[in-house]
Amino acid sequence: MLIFNKTQERFLPYLTSRQVDQLPEKDKAVVILPVASIEQHGPHLPVFTDSIIVQEVLERALGNLPDDFPAWVLPIQSYGKSNEHTGFPGTFTLTSETFIKVLKEIGANVARNGFKRFVFINGHGGNTEIIDFVIRDIRQQTDLMVFALHVGLRVGVPTGGLSEAEMTYGIHAGDVETSMLLKCSPEYVKPEWAPNGLPSHLQGMKTPPFMGALNYAWLTRDIAPIGVLGNATTADPERGEKYLSNAASEVAGLLIKVKEFEFEKWQA
């Protein structure tokens, strides 16, 4: 069972309406929305993998903050944009249009409740592009200061102990995610079913499916029939601990920066 004690201590929905209304220093308070996915992660990892990881990183990050740091956590938005994994059992995806609308409306509600700083902590690569343009729309529509932290992509990027092939092509349910799950939620991992899913065809063409120079549309079934991009057989919980703790440390530092972030005041 997943229990995140630090998150519960700062869980905004546990407050009453009056408490939310009377929170001090709302201009400095940081409202956090974890965002992830429910999607297939091969035969060996749970479909809640991205959601588990982003909550674990956030839980650890909150533990790294001072007790009086004004951070408030919203319920995780687990349903994301996962249409690349359609056709695999266990995938629950929103359309891009629905996902965009949901994120914008949550942002509008953050603003209506008097807060000024809103952070998306994202744990699913397929959400990245949408979140990056949605935060600007929310800024324009609400005047909130809005931030996006993409765990594993721009924040807490895992490197140590990985082969070059894994760092380039191991983007889904491979060594990194399996290592982290073996550390934080081993009861949900089936290591005996872990495959080596490095995409030899893409390696031969030197065309990474993510963050490469040639950006092409793909569905998982096009490039990974078993649903895994990476070598899950080399996963190691000790490295998983390093990946999680490094990401949490970076997230905590960035949340502190969010609290103090200001735009320059321009004179009219």
Beta strands, then each sheet from edge to edge (+ up, - down):
strand 1: 30-35
strand 2: 71-73
strand 3: 117-122
strand 4: 145-150
sheet 1: 2+ 1+ 3+ 4+
end
